[in-house]
């Protein structure tokens, strides 16, 4: 029974070390730091309302549509210039 407990403790320690390596590759020092980052993200997202996000998304979509129209017009100008040889 003591051997089983030791094995499980060793497995847990190996997992902790592996978790530390994975977090380190992601630029996070440890689990505590990861939890702090998670809380910061939650706080930052809580500061944004759904209406604000929808408003900004709608603005961005309208801008993209307008830019696509401008791009289409520029394509027409380029084709016209190519046809006129210049």
PDB file of N, CA, C and O in Angstrom:
ATOM      1  N   UNK A   1       0.817  -1.190   0.000  1.00  0.00           N
ATOM      2  CA  UNK A   1       0.000   0.000   0.000  1.00  0.00           C
ATOM      3  C   UNK A   1       0.862   1.255   0.000  1.00  0.00           C
ATOM      4  O   UNK A   1       0.564   2.217  -0.707  1.00  0.00           O
ATOM      5  N   UNK A   2       1.923   1.245   0.788  1.00  0.00           N
ATOM      6  CA  UNK A   2       2.828   2.396   0.830  1.00  0.00           C
ATOM      7  C   UNK A   2       3.507   2.590  -0.517  1.00  0.00           C
ATOM      8  O   UNK A   2       3.740   3.722  -0.941  1.00  0.00           O
ATOM      9  N   UNK A   3       3.827   1.484  -1.194  1.00  0.00           N
ATOM     10  CA  UNK A   3       4.434   1.575  -2.523  1.00  0.00           C
ATOM     11  C   UNK A   3       3.489   2.250  -3.511  1.00  0.00           C
ATOM     12  O   UNK A   3       3.922   3.065  -4.325  1.00  0.00           O
ATOM     13  N   UNK A   4       2.221   1.922  -3.445  1.00  0.00           N
ATOM     14  CA  UNK A   4       1.236   2.518  -4.349  1.00  0.00           C
ATOM     15  C   UNK A   4       1.121   4.012  -4.103  1.00  0.00           C
ATOM     16  O   UNK A   4       1.010   4.791  -5.049  1.00  0.00           O
ATOM     17  N   UNK A   5       1.148   4.412  -2.858  1.00  0.00           N
ATOM     18  CA  UNK A   5       1.061   5.843  -2.523  1.00  0.00           C
ATOM     19  C   UNK A   5       2.292   6.571  -3.031  1.00  0.00           C
ATOM     20  O   UNK A   5       2.185   7.671  -3.573  1.00  0.00           O
ATOM     21  N   UNK A   6       3.458   5.967  -2.862  1.00  0.00           N
ATOM     22  CA  UNK A   6       4.700   6.565  -3.353  1.00  0.00           C
ATOM     23  C   UNK A   6       4.671   6.702  -4.871  1.00  0.00           C
ATOM     24  O   UNK A   6       5.069   7.737  -5.404  1.00  0.00           O
ATOM     25  N   UNK A   7       4.201   5.660  -5.578  1.00  0.00           N
ATOM     26  CA  UNK A   7       4.113   5.719  -7.033  1.00  0.00           C
ATOM     27  C   UNK A   7       3.184   6.844  -7.479  1.00  0.00           C
ATOM     28  O   UNK A   7       3.519   7.602  -8.389  1.00  0.00           O
ATOM     29  N   UNK A   8       2.030   6.954  -6.846  1.00  0.00           N
ATOM     30  CA  UNK A   8       1.087   8.004  -7.211  1.00  0.00           C
ATOM     31  C   UNK A   8       1.656   9.391  -6.925  1.00  0.00           C
ATOM     32  O   UNK A   8       1.444  10.327  -7.697  1.00  0.00           O
ATOM     33  N   UNK A   9       2.381   9.519  -5.810  1.00  0.00           N
ATOM     34  CA  UNK A   9       3.011  10.798  -5.489  1.00  0.00           C
ATOM     35  C   UNK A   9       4.079  11.138  -6.520  1.00  0.00           C
ATOM     36  O   UNK A   9       4.191  12.291  -6.937  1.00  0.00           O
ATOM     37  N   UNK A  10       4.858  10.154  -6.930  1.00  0.00           N
ATOM     38  CA  UNK A  10       5.889  10.380  -7.944  1.00  0.00           C
ATOM     39  C   UNK A  10       5.257  10.762  -9.285  1.00  0.00           C
ATOM     40  O   UNK A  10       5.760  11.649  -9.974  1.00  0.00           O
ATOM     41  N   UNK A  11       4.162  10.101  -9.657  1.00  0.00           N
ATOM     42  CA  UNK A  11       3.469  10.444 -10.895  1.00  0.00           C
ATOM     43  C   UNK A  11       2.964  11.880 -10.853  1.00  0.00           C
ATOM     44  O   UNK A  11       3.054  12.618 -11.834  1.00  0.00           O
ATOM     45  N   UNK A  12       2.438  12.257  -9.707  1.00  0.00           N
ATOM     46  CA  UNK A  12       1.939  13.622  -9.551  1.00  0.00           C
ATOM     47  C   UNK A  12       3.077  14.631  -9.637  1.00  0.00           C
ATOM     48  O   UNK A  12       2.911  15.691 -10.241  1.00  0.00           O
ATOM     49  N   UNK A  13       4.220  14.326  -9.050  1.00  0.00           N
ATOM     50  CA  UNK A  13       5.373  15.218  -9.140  1.00  0.00           C
ATOM     51  C   UNK A  13       5.885  15.327 -10.572  1.00  0.00           C
ATOM     52  O   UNK A  13       6.261  16.411 -11.018  1.00  0.00           O
ATOM     53  N   UNK A  14       5.899  14.194 -11.303  1.00  0.00           N
ATOM     54  CA  UNK A  14       6.318  14.235 -12.705  1.00  0.00           C
ATOM     55  C   UNK A  14       5.350  15.087 -13.529  1.00  0.00           C
ATOM     56  O   UNK A  14       5.769  15.858 -14.393  1.00  0.00           O
ATOM     57  N   UNK A  15       4.057  14.938 -13.254  1.00  0.00           N
ATOM     58  CA  UNK A  15       3.073  15.740 -13.970  1.00  0.00           C
ATOM     59  C   UNK A  15       3.247  17.216 -13.652  1.00  0.00           C
ATOM     60  O   UNK A  15       3.137  18.058 -14.542  1.00  0.00           O
ATOM     61  N   UNK A  16       3.514  17.535 -12.403  1.00  0.00           N
ATOM     62  CA  UNK A  16       3.735  18.935 -12.017  1.00  0.00           C
ATOM     63  C   UNK A  16       4.927  19.511 -12.774  1.00  0.00           C
ATOM     64  O   UNK A  16       4.877  20.646 -13.249  1.00  0.00           O
ATOM     65  N   UNK A  17       5.986  18.734 -12.883  1.00  0.00           N
ATOM     66  CA  UNK A  17       7.169  19.193 -13.619  1.00  0.00           C
ATOM     67  C   UNK A  17       6.837  19.376 -15.102  1.00  0.00           C
ATOM     68  O   UNK A  17       7.243  20.366 -15.711  1.00  0.00           O
ATOM     69  N   UNK A  18       6.108  18.435 -15.676  1.00  0.00           N
ATOM     70  CA  UNK A  18       5.715  18.545 -17.084  1.00  0.00           C
ATOM     71  C   UNK A  18       4.818  19.758 -17.297  1.00  0.00           C
ATOM     72  O   UNK A  18       4.972  20.485 -18.279  1.00  0.00           O
ATOM     73  N   UNK A  19       3.896  19.973 -16.393  1.00  0.00           N
ATOM     74  CA  UNK A  19       3.023  21.143 -16.473  1.00  0.00           C
ATOM     75  C   UNK A  19       3.847  22.425 -16.411  1.00  0.00           C
ATOM     76  O   UNK A  19       3.578  23.373 -17.149  1.00  0.00           O
ATOM     77  N   UNK A  20       4.841  22.457 -15.539  1.00  0.00           N
ATOM     78  CA  UNK A  20       5.730  23.615 -15.448  1.00  0.00           C
ATOM     79  C   UNK A  20       6.472  23.869 -16.758  1.00  0.00           C
ATOM     80  O   UNK A  20       6.612  25.016 -17.183  1.00  0.00           O
ATOM     81  N   UNK A  21       6.952  22.788 -17.403  1.00  0.00           N
ATOM     82  CA  UNK A  21       7.640  22.933 -18.683  1.00  0.00           C
ATOM     83  C   UNK A  21       6.695  23.474 -19.757  1.00  0.00           C
ATOM     84  O   UNK A  21       7.063  24.362 -20.527  1.00  0.00           O
ATOM     85  N   UNK A  22       5.480  22.933 -19.803  1.00  0.00           N
ATOM     86  CA  UNK A  22       4.506  23.392 -20.805  1.00  0.00           C
ATOM     87  C   UNK A  22       4.145  24.858 -20.594  1.00  0.00           C
ATOM     88  O   UNK A  22       4.092  25.638 -21.545  1.00  0.00           O
ATOM     89  N   UNK A  23       3.898  25.222 -19.350  1.00  0.00           N
ATOM     90  CA  UNK A  23       3.566  26.616 -19.069  1.00  0.00           C
ATOM     91  C   UNK A  23       4.741  27.521 -19.415  1.00  0.00           C
ATOM     92  O   UNK A  23       4.556  28.612 -19.954  1.00  0.00           O
ATOM     93  N   UNK A  24       5.956  27.060 -19.101  1.00  0.00           N
ATOM     94  CA  UNK A  24       7.148  27.844 -19.409  1.00  0.00           C
ATOM     95  C   UNK A  24       7.300  28.098 -20.899  1.00  0.00           C
ATOM     96  O   UNK A  24       7.689  29.190 -21.313  1.00  0.00           O
ATOM     97  N   UNK A  25       6.990  27.075 -21.712  1.00  0.00           N
ATOM     98  CA  UNK A  25       7.058  27.255 -23.169  1.00  0.00           C
ATOM     99  C   UNK A  25       6.049  28.292 -23.646  1.00  0.00           C
ATOM    100  O   UNK A  25       6.244  28.937 -24.677  1.00  0.00           O
ATOM    101  N   UNK A  26       4.973  28.443 -22.888  1.00  0.00           N
ATOM    102  CA  UNK A  26       3.939  29.423 -23.250  1.00  0.00           C
ATOM    103  C   UNK A  26       4.221  30.788 -22.618  1.00  0.00           C
ATOM    104  O   UNK A  26       3.426  31.716 -22.767  1.00  0.00           O
ATOM    105  N   UNK A  27       5.350  30.913 -21.912  1.00  0.00           N
ATOM    106  CA  UNK A  27       5.709  32.191 -21.321  1.00  0.00           C
ATOM    107  C   UNK A  27       5.087  32.454 -19.968  1.00  0.00           C
ATOM    108  O   UNK A  27       5.067  33.593 -19.501  1.00  0.00           O
ATOM    109  N   UNK A  28       4.579  31.411 -19.334  1.00  0.00           N
ATOM    110  CA  UNK A  28       3.942  31.550 -18.022  1.00  0.00           C
ATOM    111  C   UNK A  28       4.845  30.889 -16.990  1.00  0.00           C
ATOM    112  O   UNK A  28       5.304  29.762 -17.176  1.00  0.00           O
ATOM    113  N   UNK A  29       5.091  31.605 -15.902  1.00  0.00           N
ATOM    114  CA  UNK A  29       6.050  31.120 -14.906  1.00  0.00           C
ATOM    115  C   UNK A  29       5.556  29.878 -14.168  1.00  0.00           C
ATOM    116  O   UNK A  29       6.302  28.910 -14.019  1.00  0.00           O
ATOM    117  N   UNK A  30       4.298  29.897 -13.703  1.00  0.00           N
ATOM    118  CA  UNK A  30       3.776  28.771 -12.933  1.00  0.00           C
ATOM    119  C   UNK A  30       2.254  28.820 -12.915  1.00  0.00           C
ATOM    120  O   UNK A  30       1.648  29.711 -13.510  1.00  0.00           O
ATOM    121  N   UNK A  31       1.648  27.870 -12.237  1.00  0.00           N
ATOM    122  CA  UNK A  31       0.188  27.786 -12.196  1.00  0.00           C
ATOM    123  C   UNK A  31      -0.406  29.025 -11.533  1.00  0.00           C
ATOM    124  O   UNK A  31      -1.452  29.511 -11.965  1.00  0.00           O
ATOM    125  N   UNK A  32       0.231  29.534 -10.511  1.00  0.00           N
ATOM    126  CA  UNK A  32      -0.258  30.745  -9.850  1.00  0.00           C
ATOM    127  C   UNK A  32      -0.317  31.921 -10.815  1.00  0.00           C
ATOM    128  O   UNK A  32      -1.286  32.680 -10.831  1.00  0.00           O
ATOM    129  N   UNK A  33       0.726  32.060 -11.614  1.00  0.00           N
ATOM    130  CA  UNK A  33       0.757  33.124 -12.619  1.00  0.00           C
ATOM    131  C   UNK A  33      -0.335  32.902 -13.655  1.00  0.00           C
ATOM    132  O   UNK A  33      -0.979  33.855 -14.094  1.00  0.00           O
ATOM    133  N   UNK A  34      -0.545  31.657 -14.046  1.00  0.00           N
ATOM    134  CA  UNK A  34      -1.605  31.340 -15.000  1.00  0.00           C
ATOM    135  C   UNK A  34      -2.970  31.751 -14.444  1.00  0.00           C
ATOM    136  O   UNK A  34      -3.791  32.312 -15.169  1.00  0.00           O
ATOM    137  N   UNK A  35      -3.209  31.478 -13.183  1.00  0.00           N
ATOM    138  CA  UNK A  35      -4.480  31.862 -12.565  1.00  0.00           C
ATOM    139  C   UNK A  35      -4.622  33.383 -12.487  1.00  0.00           C
ATOM    140  O   UNK A  35      -5.717  33.917 -12.663  1.00  0.00           O
ATOM    141  N   UNK A  36      -3.526  34.070 -12.225  1.00  0.00           N
ATOM    142  CA  UNK A  36      -3.574  35.531 -12.211  1.00  0.00           C
ATOM    143  C   UNK A  36      -3.912  36.086 -13.597  1.00  0.00           C
ATOM    144  O   UNK A  36      -4.711  37.013 -13.727  1.00  0.00           O
ATOM    145  N   UNK A  37      -3.298  35.511 -14.622  1.00  0.00           N
ATOM    146  CA  UNK A  37      -3.597  35.936 -15.993  1.00  0.00           C
ATOM    147  C   UNK A  37      -5.054  35.668 -16.345  1.00  0.00           C
ATOM    148  O   UNK A  37      -5.702  36.481 -17.003  1.00  0.00           O
ATOM    149  N   UNK A  38      -5.555  34.539 -15.908  1.00  0.00           N
ATOM    150  CA  UNK A  38      -6.953  34.189 -16.152  1.00  0.00           C
ATOM    151  C   UNK A  38      -7.874  35.231 -15.502  1.00  0.00           C
ATOM    152  O   UNK A  38      -8.846  35.671 -16.116  1.00  0.00           O
ATOM    153  N   UNK A  39      -7.571  35.613 -14.288  1.00  0.00           N
ATOM    154  CA  UNK A  39      -8.396  36.606 -13.593  1.00  0.00           C
ATOM    155  C   UNK A  39      -8.299  37.969 -14.285  1.00  0.00           C
ATOM    156  O   UNK A  39      -9.300  38.676 -14.401  1.00  0.00           O
ATOM    157  N   UNK A  40      -7.111  38.337 -14.739  1.00  0.00           N
ATOM    158  CA  UNK A  40      -6.951  39.596 -15.467  1.00  0.00           C
ATOM    159  C   UNK A  40      -7.787  39.595 -16.742  1.00  0.00           C
ATOM    160  O   UNK A  40      -8.423  40.592 -17.081  1.00  0.00           O
ATOM    161  N   UNK A  41      -7.777  38.474 -17.435  1.00  0.00           N
ATOM    162  CA  UNK A  41      -8.572  38.351 -18.657  1.00  0.00           C
ATOM    163  C   UNK A  41     -10.059  38.468 -18.352  1.00  0.00           C
ATOM    164  O   UNK A  41     -10.788  39.157 -19.066  1.00  0.00           O
ATOM    165  N   UNK A  42     -10.508  37.806 -17.304  1.00  0.00           N
ATOM    166  CA  UNK A  42     -11.925  37.902 -16.908  1.00  0.00           C
ATOM    167  C   UNK A  42     -12.293  39.338 -16.572  1.00  0.00           C
ATOM    168  O   UNK A  42     -13.347  39.823 -16.984  1.00  0.00           O
ATOM    169  N   UNK A  43     -11.429  40.023 -15.823  1.00  0.00           N
ATOM    170  CA  UNK A  43     -11.700  41.420 -15.454  1.00  0.00           C
ATOM    171  C   UNK A  43     -11.751  42.314 -16.687  1.00  0.00           C
ATOM    172  O   UNK A  43     -12.625  43.174 -16.800  1.00  0.00           O
ATOM    173  N   UNK A  44     -10.819  42.111 -17.605  1.00  0.00           N
ATOM    174  CA  UNK A  44     -10.784  42.923 -18.820  1.00  0.00           C
ATOM    175  C   UNK A  44     -12.030  42.694 -19.668  1.00  0.00           C
ATOM    176  O   UNK A  44     -12.607  43.648 -20.192  1.00  0.00           O
ATOM    177  N   UNK A  45     -12.446  41.447 -19.805  1.00  0.00           N
ATOM    178  CA  UNK A  45     -13.634  41.148 -20.590  1.00  0.00           C
ATOM    179  C   UNK A  45     -14.894  41.672 -19.916  1.00  0.00           C
ATOM    180  O   UNK A  45     -15.840  42.072 -20.595  1.00  0.00           O
ATOM    181  N   UNK A  46     -14.914  41.673 -18.602  1.00  0.00           N
ATOM    182  CA  UNK A  46     -16.074  42.190 -17.880  1.00  0.00           C
ATOM    183  C   UNK A  46     -16.236  43.693 -18.103  1.00  0.00           C
ATOM    184  O   UNK A  46     -17.338  44.227 -17.973  1.00  0.00           O
ATOM    185  N   UNK A  47     -15.143  44.370 -18.437  1.00  0.00           N
ATOM    186  CA  UNK A  47     -15.195  45.816 -18.657  1.00  0.00           C
ATOM    187  C   UNK A  47     -15.826  46.165 -20.000  1.00  0.00           C
ATOM    188  O   UNK A  47     -16.131  47.329 -20.258  1.00  0.00           O
ATOM    189  N   UNK A  48     -16.025  45.166 -20.855  1.00  0.00           N
ATOM    190  CA  UNK A  48     -16.616  45.395 -22.177  1.00  0.00           C
ATOM    191  C   UNK A  48     -18.041  44.865 -22.187  1.00  0.00           C
ATOM    192  O   UNK A  48     -18.298  43.724 -21.803  1.00  0.00           O
ATOM    193  N   UNK A  49     -18.957  45.708 -22.629  1.00  0.00           N
ATOM    194  CA  UNK A  49     -20.337  45.238 -22.720  1.00  0.00           C
ATOM    195  C   UNK A  49     -20.567  44.561 -24.059  1.00  0.00           C
ATOM    196  O   UNK A  49     -19.848  44.806 -25.027  1.00  0.00           O
ATOM    197  N   UNK A  50     -21.569  43.714 -24.099  1.00  0.00           N
ATOM    198  CA  UNK A  50     -21.922  43.036 -25.347  1.00  0.00           C
ATOM    199  C   UNK A  50     -22.326  44.066 -26.400  1.00  0.00           C
ATOM    200  O   UNK A  50     -22.029  43.900 -27.583  1.00  0.00           O
ATOM    201  N   UNK A  51     -22.997  45.119 -25.972  1.00  0.00           N
ATOM    202  CA  UNK A  51     -23.417  46.157 -26.913  1.00  0.00           C
ATOM    203  C   UNK A  51     -22.216  46.854 -27.535  1.00  0.00           C
ATOM    204  O   UNK A  51     -22.218  47.139 -28.733  1.00  0.00           O
ATOM    205  N   UNK A  52     -21.189  47.133 -26.735  1.00  0.00           N
ATOM    206  CA  UNK A  52     -19.977  47.761 -27.272  1.00  0.00           C
ATOM    207  C   UNK A  52     -19.324  46.875 -28.322  1.00  0.00           C
ATOM    208  O   UNK A  52     -18.915  47.344 -29.384  1.00  0.00           O
ATOM    209  N   UNK A  53     -19.235  45.600 -28.012  1.00  0.00           N
ATOM    210  CA  UNK A  53     -18.603  44.666 -28.931  1.00  0.00           C
ATOM    211  C   UNK A  53     -19.414  44.582 -30.224  1.00  0.00           C
ATOM    212  O   UNK A  53     -18.842  44.586 -31.314  1.00  0.00           O
ATOM    213  N   UNK A  54     -20.732  44.505 -30.110  1.00  0.00           N
ATOM    214  CA  UNK A  54     -21.587  44.441 -31.299  1.00  0.00           C
ATOM    215  C   UNK A  54     -21.463  45.716 -32.126  1.00  0.00           C
ATOM    216  O   UNK A  54     -21.415  45.656 -33.354  1.00  0.00           O
ATOM    217  N   UNK A  55     -21.413  46.869 -31.459  1.00  0.00           N
ATOM    218  CA  UNK A  55     -21.274  48.151 -32.153  1.00  0.00           C
ATOM    219  C   UNK A  55     -19.971  48.173 -32.951  1.00  0.00           C
ATOM    220  O   UNK A  55     -19.958  48.515 -34.134  1.00  0.00           O
ATOM    221  N   UNK A  56     -18.867  47.800 -32.277  1.00  0.00           N
ATOM    222  CA  UNK A  56     -17.558  47.811 -32.941  1.00  0.00           C
ATOM    223  C   UNK A  56     -17.523  46.802 -34.083  1.00  0.00           C
ATOM    224  O   UNK A  56     -16.938  47.073 -35.131  1.00  0.00           O
ATOM    225  N   UNK A  57     -18.135  45.659 -33.891  1.00  0.00           N
ATOM    226  CA  UNK A  57     -18.165  44.648 -34.938  1.00  0.00           C
ATOM    227  C   UNK A  57     -18.941  45.162 -36.147  1.00  0.00           C
ATOM    228  O   UNK A  57     -18.508  44.983 -37.286  1.00  0.00           O
ATOM    229  N   UNK A  58     -20.078  45.796 -35.905  1.00  0.00           N
ATOM    230  CA  UNK A  58     -20.873  46.339 -37.008  1.00  0.00           C
ATOM    231  C   UNK A  58     -20.088  47.408 -37.761  1.00  0.00           C
ATOM    232  O   UNK A  58     -20.114  47.447 -38.991  1.00  0.00           O
ATOM    233  N   UNK A  59     -19.386  48.281 -37.022  1.00  0.00           N
ATOM    234  CA  UNK A  59     -18.559  49.315 -37.661  1.00  0.00           C
ATOM    235  C   UNK A  59     -17.483  48.671 -38.526  1.00  0.00           C
ATOM    236  O   UNK A  59     -17.265  49.086 -39.664  1.00  0.00           O
ATOM    237  N   UNK A  60     -16.814  47.662 -37.990  1.00  0.00           N
ATOM    238  CA  UNK A  60     -15.742  46.995 -38.729  1.00  0.00           C
ATOM    239  C   UNK A  60     -16.292  46.329 -39.987  1.00  0.00           C
ATOM    240  O   UNK A  60     -15.673  46.397 -41.049  1.00  0.00           O
ATOM    241  N   UNK A  61     -17.449  45.688 -39.869  1.00  0.00           N
ATOM    242  CA  UNK A  61     -18.044  45.042 -41.037  1.00  0.00           C
ATOM    243  C   UNK A  61     -18.416  46.071 -42.101  1.00  0.00           C
ATOM    244  O   UNK A  61     -18.199  45.829 -43.289  1.00  0.00           O
ATOM    245  N   UNK A  62     -18.976  47.222 -41.695  1.00  0.00           N
ATOM    246  CA  UNK A  62     -19.304  48.265 -42.667  1.00  0.00           C
ATOM    247  C   UNK A  62     -18.044  48.796 -43.341  1.00  0.00           C
ATOM    248  O   UNK A  62     -18.038  49.040 -44.548  1.00  0.00           O
ATOM    249  N   UNK A  63     -16.987  48.975 -42.570  1.00  0.00           N
ATOM    250  CA  UNK A  63     -15.727  49.446 -43.137  1.00  0.00           C
ATOM    251  C   UNK A  63     -15.162  48.439 -44.136  1.00  0.00           C
ATOM    252  O   UNK A  63     -14.689  48.824 -45.205  1.00  0.00           O
ATOM    253  N   UNK A  64     -15.210  47.154 -43.793  1.00  0.00           N
ATOM    254  CA  UNK A  64     -14.710  46.132 -44.714  1.00  0.00           C
ATOM    255  C   UNK A  64     -15.528  46.129 -46.001  1.00  0.00           C
ATOM    256  O   UNK A  64     -14.966  45.996 -47.088  1.00  0.00           O
ATOM    257  N   UNK A  65     -16.837  46.272 -45.894  1.00  0.00           N
ATOM    258  CA  UNK A  65     -17.675  46.328 -47.093  1.00  0.00           C
ATOM    259  C   UNK A  65     -17.298  47.525 -47.961  1.00  0.00           C
ATOM    260  O   UNK A  65     -17.194  47.403 -49.182  1.00  0.00           O
ATOM    261  N   UNK A  66     -17.095  48.665 -47.339  1.00  0.00           N
ATOM    262  CA  UNK A  66     -16.714  49.862 -48.096  1.00  0.00           C
ATOM    263  C   UNK A  66     -15.354  49.688 -48.748  1.00  0.00           C
ATOM    264  O   UNK A  66     -15.165  50.085 -49.898  1.00  0.00           O
ATOM    265  N   UNK A  67     -14.409  49.103 -48.034  1.00  0.00           N
ATOM    266  CA  UNK A  67     -13.080  48.858 -48.605  1.00  0.00           C
ATOM    267  C   UNK A  67     -13.163  47.880 -49.772  1.00  0.00           C
ATOM    268  O   UNK A  67     -12.439  48.032 -50.756  1.00  0.00           O
ATOM    269  N   UNK A  68     -14.023  46.891 -49.677  1.00  0.00           N
ATOM    270  CA  UNK A  68     -14.193  45.961 -50.791  1.00  0.00           C
ATOM    271  C   UNK A  68     -14.768  46.690 -52.003  1.00  0.00           C
ATOM    272  O   UNK A  68     -14.362  46.425 -53.134  1.00  0.00           O
ATOM    273  N   UNK A  69     -15.719  47.613 -51.772  1.00  0.00           N
ATOM    274  CA  UNK A  69     -16.259  48.393 -52.885  1.00  0.00           C
ATOM    275  C   UNK A  69     -15.161  49.244 -53.520  1.00  0.00           C
ATOM    276  O   UNK A  69     -15.065  49.316 -54.745  1.00  0.00           O
ATOM    277  N   UNK A  70     -14.338  49.885 -52.702  1.00  0.00           N
ATOM    278  CA  UNK A  70     -13.243  50.703 -53.221  1.00  0.00           C
ATOM    279  C   UNK A  70     -12.269  49.818 -53.991  1.00  0.00           C
ATOM    280  O   UNK A  70     -11.800  50.194 -55.066  1.00  0.00           O
ATOM    281  N   UNK A  71     -11.966  48.646 -53.445  1.00  0.00           N
ATOM    282  CA  UNK A  71     -11.076  47.719 -54.143  1.00  0.00           C
ATOM    283  C   UNK A  71     -11.632  47.316 -55.493  1.00  0.00           C
ATOM    284  O   UNK A  71     -10.890  47.223 -56.471  1.00  0.00           O
ATOM    285  N   UNK A  72     -12.948  47.074 -55.555  1.00  0.00           N
ATOM    286  CA  UNK A  72     -13.583  46.744 -56.831  1.00  0.00           C
ATOM    287  C   UNK A  72     -13.469  47.876 -57.828  1.00  0.00           C
ATOM    288  O   UNK A  72     -13.219  47.648 -59.011  1.00  0.00           O
ATOM    289  N   UNK A  73     -13.650  49.089 -57.354  1.00  0.00           N
ATOM    290  CA  UNK A  73     -13.529  50.250 -58.240  1.00  0.00           C
ATOM    291  C   UNK A  73     -12.093  50.393 -58.751  1.00  0.00           C
ATOM    292  O   UNK A  73     -11.867  50.709 -59.920  1.00  0.00           O
ATOM    293  N   UNK A  74     -11.138  50.158 -57.868  1.00  0.00           N
ATOM    294  CA  UNK A  74      -9.736  50.236 -58.286  1.00  0.00           C
ATOM    295  C   UNK A  74      -9.418  49.165 -59.316  1.00  0.00           C
ATOM    296  O   UNK A  74      -8.654  49.411 -60.250  1.00  0.00           O
ATOM    297  N   UNK A  75      -9.993  47.980 -59.157  1.00  0.00           N
ATOM    298  CA  UNK A  75      -9.815  46.928 -60.172  1.00  0.00           C
ATOM    299  C   UNK A  75     -10.359  47.385 -61.512  1.00  0.00           C
ATOM    300  O   UNK A  75      -9.737  47.157 -62.550  1.00  0.00           O
ATOM    301  N   UNK A  76     -11.525  48.032 -61.493  1.00  0.00           N
ATOM    302  CA  UNK A  76     -12.103  48.536 -62.738  1.00  0.00           C
ATOM    303  C   UNK A  76     -11.189  49.573 -63.386  1.00  0.00           C
ATOM    304  O   UNK A  76     -10.991  49.552 -64.601  1.00  0.00           O
ATOM    305  N   UNK A  77     -10.635  50.473 -62.589  1.00  0.00           N
ATOM    306  CA  UNK A  77      -9.720  51.487 -63.113  1.00  0.00           C
ATOM    307  C   UNK A  77      -8.488  50.824 -63.705  1.00  0.00           C
ATOM    308  O   UNK A  77      -8.026  51.227 -64.772  1.00  0.00           O
ATOM    309  N   UNK A  78      -7.950  49.817 -63.035  1.00  0.00           N
ATOM    310  CA  UNK A  78      -6.768  49.115 -63.543  1.00  0.00           C
ATOM    311  C   UNK A  78      -7.079  48.429 -64.864  1.00  0.00           C
ATOM    312  O   UNK A  78      -6.297  48.510 -65.810  1.00  0.00           O
ATOM    313  N   UNK A  79      -8.221  47.754 -64.929  1.00  0.00           N
ATOM    314  CA  UNK A  79      -8.595  47.077 -66.181  1.00  0.00           C
ATOM    315  C   UNK A  79      -8.782  48.091 -67.315  1.00  0.00           C
ATOM    316  O   UNK A  79      -8.362  47.848 -68.447  1.00  0.00           O
ATOM    317  N   UNK A  80      -9.410  49.217 -67.006  1.00  0.00           N
ATOM    318  CA  UNK A  80      -9.606  50.251 -68.013  1.00  0.00           C
ATOM    319  C   UNK A  80      -8.258  50.795 -68.504  1.00  0.00           C
ATOM    320  O   UNK A  80      -8.050  51.004 -69.700  1.00  0.00           O
ATOM    321  N   UNK A  81      -7.366  51.014 -67.561  1.00  0.00           N
ATOM    322  CA  UNK A  81      -6.040  51.503 -67.939  1.00  0.00           C
ATOM    323  C   UNK A  81      -5.314  50.477 -68.812  1.00  0.00           C
ATOM    324  O   UNK A  81      -4.653  50.842 -69.784  1.00  0.00           O
ATOM    325  N   UNK A  82      -5.440  49.172 -68.458  1.00  0.00           N
ATOM    326  CA  UNK A  82      -4.814  48.125 -69.266  1.00  0.00           C
ATOM    327  C   UNK A  82      -5.395  48.106 -70.681  1.00  0.00           C
ATOM    328  O   UNK A  82      -4.659  47.929 -71.651  1.00  0.00           O
ATOM    329  N   UNK A  83      -6.681  48.284 -70.796  1.00  0.00           N
ATOM    330  CA  UNK A  83      -7.327  48.280 -72.128  1.00  0.00           C
ATOM    331  C   UNK A  83      -6.897  49.456 -72.972  1.00  0.00           C
ATOM    332  O   UNK A  83      -6.759  49.360 -74.191  1.00  0.00           O
ATOM    333  N   UNK A  84      -6.688  50.576 -72.289  1.00  0.00           N
ATOM    334  CA  UNK A  84      -6.286  51.783 -73.029  1.00  0.00           C
ATOM    335  C   UNK A  84      -4.787  51.807 -73.309  1.00  0.00           C
ATOM    336  O   UNK A  84      -4.280  52.742 -73.928  1.00  0.00           O
ATOM    337  N   UNK A  85      -4.093  50.792 -72.858  1.00  0.00           N
ATOM    338  CA  UNK A  85      -2.690  50.651 -73.178  1.00  0.00           C
ATOM    339  C   UNK A  85      -1.784  51.511 -72.334  1.00  0.00           C
ATOM    340  O   UNK A  85      -0.677  51.854 -72.750  1.00  0.00           O
ATOM    341  N   UNK A  86      -2.236  51.853 -71.177  1.00  0.00           N
ATOM    342  CA  UNK A  86      -1.344  52.759 -70.488  1.00  0.00           C
ATOM    343  C   UNK A  86      -1.076  52.460 -69.092  1.00  0.00           C
ATOM    344  O   UNK A  86      -0.326  53.185 -68.438  1.00  0.00           O
TER     345      UNK A  86
END
